[in-house]
Amino acid sequence: MTDIIGIDAGGTRMKAAYMEDGKISTKVFPIDELEKAAAWLSMLKPQASFAVTGGRAKQLESILGSKMEVVSEFHASCKGIKHLLLEEKITIDSFIFVVVGTGTSIHLIQKDSHERLAGSGLGGGTIAGLGSLLTGQTSYSRLGQMAKSGDRKKVDLLVRDIYSMGESPLPDELTAANFGKAGEGSNHDDSAAALTTMVAETIILLVTMAAEKHGTQHIVFAGGAMDGNPLLAETLEQYKNMLGYVPYFPARGMYSGAIGAMLIGGRNVEV
């Protein structure tokens, strides 16, 4: 059987998945190096064909030609995440699947079906773009480091700030207003932390409403936005006790689209 290389060509990075010694290997490339990436993969597996998904899939047609087939992005991501859960020996028949990439896509996955429920323009692209305006920093990984070092309490107005003189009806550490204290002695690291928290809290609000509606507590998070931004993943997890959800973060979650494309394009792995 011909080797299949799965590719997820996203907004900022191209992820690839391929079989090597009986296991799925993965690799990531900057999106502005599509030609170099395709040449490397073609050299690695000269006889392989390509199953491509993602918003920039069409850009690869002129490079890969007849060796390329396009796979539905949502189908690929859902197929890939189910495989990754099996890989980590996690068995859940019904869960909300959240892809936090440039933006955010929310899916319901059940044993024999998947459905896209909603999406949001808030995601890694928001952190990158608005982070650049707030801090002048254009590197996403650097913004992630800044967010981890920063103190969002110097920028966000918390419930405890409003109820400082009396008993609060809500937990003190909840956000009352994102960026409600901006400019009061904060620095760029604090702004990066507040921005990351704002994106994460908004995603959690959307996702937990979807989980409640569809009768599941299980939420699986994946996507490239969490790579290089540890505070984002930490914030997505931190409200689990308060809101009653069970979060999962598969180690190779950012490759779910590429792995799913490979599995759909070929049949060399049973899932």
Contacts in CASP RR format, 6 or more apart in sequence:
PFRMAT RR
TARGET T0000
AUTHOR 0000-0000-0000
METHOD contacts of the structure
MODEL  1
MTDIIGIDAGGTRMKAAYMEDGKISTKVFPIDELEKAAAWLSMLKPQASF
AVTGGRAKQLESILGSKMEVVSEFHASCKGIKHLLLEEKITIDSFIFVVV
GTGTSIHLIQKDSHERLAGSGLGGGTIAGLGSLLTGQTSYSRLGQMAKSG
DRKKVDLLVRDIYSMGESPLPDELTAANFGKAGEGSNHDDSAAALTTMVA
ETIILLVTMAAEKHGTQHIVFAGGAMDGNPLLAETLEQYKNMLGYVPYFP
ARGMYSGAIGAMLIGGRNVEV
1 266 0 8 1.000
1 267 0 8 1.000
1 268 0 8 1.000
2 47 0 8 1.000
2 48 0 8 1.000
2 49 0 8 1.000
3 18 0 8 1.000
3 19 0 8 1.000
3 45 0 8 1.000
3 47 0 8 1.000
3 48 0 8 1.000
3 49 0 8 1.000
3 268 0 8 1.000
4 18 0 8 1.000
4 19 0 8 1.000
4 48 0 8 1.000
4 49 0 8 1.000
4 50 0 8 1.000
4 51 0 8 1.000
4 262 0 8 1.000
4 265 0 8 1.000
4 266 0 8 1.000
4 268 0 8 1.000
5 16 0 8 1.000
5 17 0 8 1.000
5 18 0 8 1.000
5 41 0 8 1.000
5 45 0 8 1.000
5 48 0 8 1.000
5 49 0 8 1.000
5 50 0 8 1.000
5 51 0 8 1.000
5 262 0 8 1.000
6 16 0 8 1.000
6 17 0 8 1.000
6 18 0 8 1.000
6 50 0 8 1.000
6 51 0 8 1.000
6 52 0 8 1.000
6 53 0 8 1.000
6 258 0 8 1.000
6 259 0 8 1.000
6 260 0 8 1.000
6 261 0 8 1.000
6 262 0 8 1.000
6 265 0 8 1.000
7 14 0 8 1.000
7 15 0 8 1.000
7 16 0 8 1.000
7 17 0 8 1.000
7 41 0 8 1.000
7 50 0 8 1.000
7 51 0 8 1.000
7 52 0 8 1.000
7 53 0 8 1.000
7 57 0 8 1.000
7 60 0 8 1.000
7 258 0 8 1.000
7 261 0 8 1.000
8 14 0 8 1.000
8 15 0 8 1.000
8 16 0 8 1.000
8 52 0 8 1.000
8 53 0 8 1.000
8 54 0 8 1.000
8 73 0 8 1.000
8 76 0 8 1.000
8 77 0 8 1.000
8 255 0 8 1.000
8 256 0 8 1.000
8 257 0 8 1.000
8 258 0 8 1.000
8 261 0 8 1.000
9 31 0 8 1.000
9 34 0 8 1.000
9 52 0 8 1.000
9 53 0 8 1.000
9 54 0 8 1.000
9 55 0 8 1.000
9 56 0 8 1.000
9 57 0 8 1.000
9 59 0 8 1.000
9 60 0 8 1.000
10 31 0 8 1.000
10 54 0 8 1.000
10 55 0 8 1.000
10 56 0 8 1.000
10 102 0 8 1.000
11 31 0 8 1.000
11 55 0 8 1.000
11 56 0 8 1.000
11 102 0 8 1.000
12 30 0 8 1.000
12 31 0 8 1.000
12 102 0 8 1.000
12 125 0 8 1.000
12 128 0 8 1.000
12 140 0 8 1.000
13 28 0 8 1.000
13 29 0 8 1.000
13 30 0 8 1.000
13 31 0 8 1.000
13 224 0 8 1.000
14 28 0 8 1.000
14 29 0 8 1.000
14 30 0 8 1.000
14 31 0 8 1.000
14 33 0 8 1.000
14 34 0 8 1.000
14 37 0 8 1.000
14 56 0 8 1.000
15 26 0 8 1.000
15 27 0 8 1.000
15 28 0 8 1.000
15 29 0 8 1.000
15 254 0 8 1.000
15 255 0 8 1.000
15 257 0 8 1.000
15 258 0 8 1.000
16 26 0 8 1.000
16 27 0 8 1.000
16 28 0 8 1.000
16 29 0 8 1.000
16 37 0 8 1.000
16 41 0 8 1.000
16 258 0 8 1.000
17 24 0 8 1.000
17 25 0 8 1.000
17 26 0 8 1.000
17 255 0 8 1.000
17 257 0 8 1.000
17 258 0 8 1.000
17 259 0 8 1.000
17 260 0 8 1.000
17 261 0 8 1.000
17 262 0 8 1.000
18 24 0 8 1.000
18 25 0 8 1.000
18 41 0 8 1.000
18 44 0 8 1.000
18 45 0 8 1.000
18 48 0 8 1.000
18 262 0 8 1.000
19 25 0 8 1.000
19 262 0 8 1.000
19 268 0 8 1.000
19 269 0 8 1.000
24 83 0 8 1.000
24 259 0 8 1.000
24 262 0 8 1.000
24 269 0 8 1.000
26 252 0 8 1.000
26 255 0 8 1.000
26 258 0 8 1.000
26 259 0 8 1.000
28 254 0 8 1.000
28 255 0 8 1.000
29 36 0 8 1.000
29 37 0 8 1.000
29 40 0 8 1.000
31 56 0 8 1.000
34 56 0 8 1.000
34 59 0 8 1.000
34 60 0 8 1.000
34 63 0 8 1.000
35 63 0 8 1.000
38 60 0 8 1.000
38 63 0 8 1.000
38 64 0 8 1.000
41 48 0 8 1.000
41 50 0 8 1.000
42 48 0 8 1.000
48 67 0 8 1.000
49 67 0 8 1.000
49 68 0 8 1.000
49 69 0 8 1.000
50 60 0 8 1.000
50 64 0 8 1.000
50 67 0 8 1.000
50 68 0 8 1.000
50 69 0 8 1.000
51 68 0 8 1.000
51 69 0 8 1.000
51 71 0 8 1.000
51 76 0 8 1.000
51 261 0 8 1.000
51 262 0 8 1.000
51 264 0 8 1.000
51 265 0 8 1.000
51 266 0 8 1.000
52 60 0 8 1.000
52 64 0 8 1.000
52 68 0 8 1.000
52 69 0 8 1.000
52 70 0 8 1.000
52 71 0 8 1.000
52 261 0 8 1.000
53 70 0 8 1.000
53 71 0 8 1.000
53 72 0 8 1.000
53 73 0 8 1.000
53 76 0 8 1.000
53 77 0 8 1.000
53 257 0 8 1.000
53 258 0 8 1.000
53 260 0 8 1.000
53 261 0 8 1.000
54 73 0 8 1.000
54 76 0 8 1.000
54 257 0 8 1.000
55 73 0 8 1.000
57 70 0 8 1.000
58 70 0 8 1.000
60 68 0 8 1.000
61 68 0 8 1.000
69 265 0 8 1.000
71 260 0 8 1.000
71 261 0 8 1.000
71 264 0 8 1.000
71 265 0 8 1.000
73 257 0 8 1.000
74 105 0 8 1.000
74 107 0 8 1.000
74 114 0 8 1.000
74 116 0 8 1.000
75 114 0 8 1.000
75 260 0 8 1.000
75 264 0 8 1.000
76 256 0 8 1.000
76 257 0 8 1.000
76 258 0 8 1.000
76 260 0 8 1.000
76 261 0 8 1.000
76 264 0 8 1.000
77 97 0 8 1.000
77 99 0 8 1.000
77 105 0 8 1.000
77 107 0 8 1.000
77 222 0 8 1.000
77 256 0 8 1.000
77 257 0 8 1.000
77 260 0 8 1.000
78 97 0 8 1.000
78 107 0 8 1.000
78 109 0 8 1.000
78 114 0 8 1.000
78 256 0 8 1.000
79 257 0 8 1.000
79 259 0 8 1.000
79 260 0 8 1.000
79 263 0 8 1.000
79 264 0 8 1.000
79 271 0 8 1.000
80 256 0 8 1.000
80 257 0 8 1.000
80 259 0 8 1.000
80 260 0 8 1.000
80 263 0 8 1.000
80 271 0 8 1.000
81 97 0 8 1.000
81 109 0 8 1.000
81 220 0 8 1.000
81 222 0 8 1.000
81 250 0 8 1.000
81 253 0 8 1.000
81 256 0 8 1.000
82 109 0 8 1.000
82 271 0 8 1.000
83 259 0 8 1.000
83 260 0 8 1.000
83 263 0 8 1.000
83 269 0 8 1.000
83 271 0 8 1.000
84 222 0 8 1.000
84 250 0 8 1.000
84 251 0 8 1.000
84 252 0 8 1.000
84 253 0 8 1.000
84 255 0 8 1.000
84 256 0 8 1.000
84 259 0 8 1.000
85 91 0 8 1.000
85 92 0 8 1.000
85 220 0 8 1.000
85 248 0 8 1.000
85 250 0 8 1.000
86 271 0 8 1.000
87 250 0 8 1.000
87 252 0 8 1.000
88 250 0 8 1.000
88 251 0 8 1.000
90 248 0 8 1.000
90 250 0 8 1.000
92 218 0 8 1.000
92 220 0 8 1.000
92 248 0 8 1.000
93 110 0 8 1.000
93 111 0 8 1.000
94 108 0 8 1.000
94 109 0 8 1.000
94 110 0 8 1.000
94 111 0 8 1.000
94 214 0 8 1.000
94 215 0 8 1.000
94 216 0 8 1.000
94 218 0 8 1.000
95 108 0 8 1.000
95 109 0 8 1.000
95 216 0 8 1.000
95 218 0 8 1.000
95 219 0 8 1.000
95 220 0 8 1.000
95 248 0 8 1.000
96 106 0 8 1.000
96 107 0 8 1.000
96 108 0 8 1.000
96 109 0 8 1.000
96 117 0 8 1.000
96 207 0 8 1.000
96 210 0 8 1.000
96 211 0 8 1.000
96 214 0 8 1.000
96 216 0 8 1.000
96 218 0 8 1.000
96 219 0 8 1.000
96 220 0 8 1.000
97 106 0 8 1.000
97 107 0 8 1.000
97 108 0 8 1.000
97 109 0 8 1.000
97 114 0 8 1.000
97 220 0 8 1.000
97 222 0 8 1.000
98 104 0 8 1.000
98 105 0 8 1.000
98 106 0 8 1.000
98 107 0 8 1.000
98 203 0 8 1.000
98 207 0 8 1.000
98 219 0 8 1.000
98 220 0 8 1.000
98 221 0 8 1.000
98 222 0 8 1.000
99 105 0 8 1.000
99 106 0 8 1.000
99 107 0 8 1.000
99 222 0 8 1.000
99 223 0 8 1.000
99 256 0 8 1.000
100 123 0 8 1.000
100 124 0 8 1.000
100 203 0 8 1.000
100 221 0 8 1.000
100 222 0 8 1.000
100 223 0 8 1.000
100 224 0 8 1.000
100 225 0 8 1.000
100 226 0 8 1.000
100 232 0 8 1.000
100 236 0 8 1.000
101 123 0 8 1.000
101 124 0 8 1.000
101 125 0 8 1.000
101 223 0 8 1.000
101 224 0 8 1.000
101 225 0 8 1.000
102 123 0 8 1.000
102 124 0 8 1.000
102 125 0 8 1.000
102 225 0 8 1.000
103 119 0 8 1.000
103 120 0 8 1.000
103 121 0 8 1.000
103 122 0 8 1.000
103 123 0 8 1.000
103 124 0 8 1.000
103 125 0 8 1.000
103 126 0 8 1.000
103 225 0 8 1.000
104 119 0 8 1.000
104 120 0 8 1.000
104 121 0 8 1.000
104 122 0 8 1.000
104 123 0 8 1.000
104 203 0 8 1.000
104 206 0 8 1.000
105 116 0 8 1.000
105 119 0 8 1.000
106 116 0 8 1.000
106 117 0 8 1.000
106 118 0 8 1.000
106 119 0 8 1.000
106 120 0 8 1.000
106 206 0 8 1.000
106 207 0 8 1.000
106 210 0 8 1.000
107 114 0 8 1.000
107 115 0 8 1.000
107 116 0 8 1.000
107 117 0 8 1.000
108 114 0 8 1.000
108 115 0 8 1.000
108 117 0 8 1.000
108 210 0 8 1.000
108 214 0 8 1.000
108 216 0 8 1.000
109 220 0 8 1.000
117 210 0 8 1.000
117 214 0 8 1.000
118 206 0 8 1.000
118 210 0 8 1.000
119 206 0 8 1.000
120 202 0 8 1.000
120 203 0 8 1.000
120 206 0 8 1.000
122 199 0 8 1.000
122 202 0 8 1.000
122 203 0 8 1.000
123 199 0 8 1.000
123 203 0 8 1.000
123 225 0 8 1.000
124 140 0 8 1.000
124 199 0 8 1.000
124 224 0 8 1.000
124 225 0 8 1.000
124 229 0 8 1.000
124 232 0 8 1.000
125 225 0 8 1.000
126 195 0 8 1.000
126 199 0 8 1.000
127 140 0 8 1.000
127 143 0 8 1.000
127 144 0 8 1.000
127 147 0 8 1.000
127 195 0 8 1.000
127 196 0 8 1.000
127 199 0 8 1.000
127 225 0 8 1.000
127 229 0 8 1.000
127 232 0 8 1.000
128 138 0 8 1.000
128 140 0 8 1.000
128 143 0 8 1.000
130 195 0 8 1.000
131 137 0 8 1.000
131 143 0 8 1.000
131 191 0 8 1.000
131 192 0 8 1.000
131 195 0 8 1.000
132 138 0 8 1.000
134 188 0 8 1.000
134 191 0 8 1.000
134 192 0 8 1.000
134 195 0 8 1.000
135 143 0 8 1.000
135 146 0 8 1.000
135 188 0 8 1.000
135 191 0 8 1.000
135 192 0 8 1.000
136 188 0 8 1.000
137 143 0 8 1.000
137 146 0 8 1.000
137 188 0 8 1.000
137 192 0 8 1.000
140 228 0 8 1.000
140 229 0 8 1.000
141 228 0 8 1.000
141 229 0 8 1.000
143 192 0 8 1.000
143 196 0 8 1.000
143 229 0 8 1.000
144 192 0 8 1.000
144 196 0 8 1.000
144 228 0 8 1.000
144 229 0 8 1.000
144 230 0 8 1.000
144 231 0 8 1.000
144 232 0 8 1.000
145 228 0 8 1.000
146 188 0 8 1.000
146 189 0 8 1.000
146 192 0 8 1.000
146 193 0 8 1.000
147 189 0 8 1.000
147 192 0 8 1.000
147 193 0 8 1.000
147 195 0 8 1.000
147 196 0 8 1.000
147 229 0 8 1.000
147 231 0 8 1.000
147 232 0 8 1.000
148 193 0 8 1.000
148 229 0 8 1.000
148 230 0 8 1.000
148 231 0 8 1.000
149 189 0 8 1.000
149 193 0 8 1.000
150 187 0 8 1.000
150 189 0 8 1.000
150 190 0 8 1.000
150 192 0 8 1.000
150 193 0 8 1.000
151 186 0 8 1.000
151 189 0 8 1.000
151 190 0 8 1.000
151 193 0 8 1.000
152 190 0 8 1.000
152 193 0 8 1.000
152 194 0 8 1.000
152 196 0 8 1.000
152 197 0 8 1.000
154 181 0 8 1.000
154 184 0 8 1.000
154 185 0 8 1.000
154 186 0 8 1.000
154 187 0 8 1.000
154 190 0 8 1.000
155 179 0 8 1.000
155 180 0 8 1.000
155 181 0 8 1.000
155 182 0 8 1.000
155 183 0 8 1.000
155 186 0 8 1.000
155 190 0 8 1.000
155 191 0 8 1.000
155 193 0 8 1.000
155 194 0 8 1.000
156 175 0 8 1.000
156 176 0 8 1.000
156 177 0 8 1.000
156 178 0 8 1.000
156 179 0 8 1.000
156 180 0 8 1.000
156 181 0 8 1.000
156 194 0 8 1.000
156 197 0 8 1.000
156 198 0 8 1.000
157 175 0 8 1.000
157 176 0 8 1.000
157 177 0 8 1.000
157 180 0 8 1.000
157 181 0 8 1.000
158 172 0 8 1.000
158 173 0 8 1.000
158 174 0 8 1.000
158 175 0 8 1.000
158 176 0 8 1.000
159 168 0 8 1.000
159 170 0 8 1.000
159 171 0 8 1.000
159 172 0 8 1.000
159 173 0 8 1.000
159 174 0 8 1.000
159 175 0 8 1.000
159 176 0 8 1.000
160 168 0 8 1.000
160 172 0 8 1.000
160 173 0 8 1.000
161 176 0 8 1.000
161 181 0 8 1.000
162 168 0 8 1.000
162 176 0 8 1.000
163 172 0 8 1.000
171 242 0 8 1.000
175 197 0 8 1.000
175 198 0 8 1.000
175 201 0 8 1.000
178 194 0 8 1.000
178 197 0 8 1.000
178 198 0 8 1.000
178 201 0 8 1.000
179 194 0 8 1.000
179 198 0 8 1.000
182 191 0 8 1.000
182 194 0 8 1.000
186 194 0 8 1.000
193 231 0 8 1.000
196 229 0 8 1.000
196 231 0 8 1.000
196 232 0 8 1.000
196 235 0 8 1.000
197 231 0 8 1.000
197 235 0 8 1.000
199 232 0 8 1.000
200 231 0 8 1.000
200 232 0 8 1.000
200 235 0 8 1.000
200 236 0 8 1.000
201 235 0 8 1.000
201 239 0 8 1.000
203 236 0 8 1.000
204 235 0 8 1.000
204 236 0 8 1.000
204 239 0 8 1.000
204 243 0 8 1.000
207 219 0 8 1.000
207 245 0 8 1.000
208 219 0 8 1.000
208 239 0 8 1.000
208 243 0 8 1.000
208 244 0 8 1.000
208 245 0 8 1.000
211 217 0 8 1.000
211 218 0 8 1.000
211 219 0 8 1.000
211 245 0 8 1.000
217 244 0 8 1.000
217 245 0 8 1.000
217 246 0 8 1.000
218 245 0 8 1.000
218 246 0 8 1.000
218 248 0 8 1.000
219 245 0 8 1.000
219 246 0 8 1.000
219 247 0 8 1.000
219 248 0 8 1.000
220 247 0 8 1.000
220 248 0 8 1.000
220 249 0 8 1.000
220 250 0 8 1.000
221 233 0 8 1.000
221 236 0 8 1.000
221 247 0 8 1.000
221 248 0 8 1.000
221 249 0 8 1.000
222 249 0 8 1.000
222 250 0 8 1.000
222 253 0 8 1.000
222 254 0 8 1.000
222 256 0 8 1.000
223 253 0 8 1.000
223 254 0 8 1.000
223 256 0 8 1.000
224 253 0 8 1.000
224 254 0 8 1.000
225 232 0 8 1.000
226 232 0 8 1.000
226 233 0 8 1.000
226 236 0 8 1.000
226 249 0 8 1.000
226 254 0 8 1.000
227 254 0 8 1.000
233 249 0 8 1.000
236 247 0 8 1.000
237 247 0 8 1.000
237 249 0 8 1.000
239 245 0 8 1.000
240 246 0 8 1.000
240 247 0 8 1.000
250 256 0 8 1.000
252 259 0 8 1.000
262 269 0 8 1.000
263 269 0 8 1.000
263 271 0 8 1.000
END
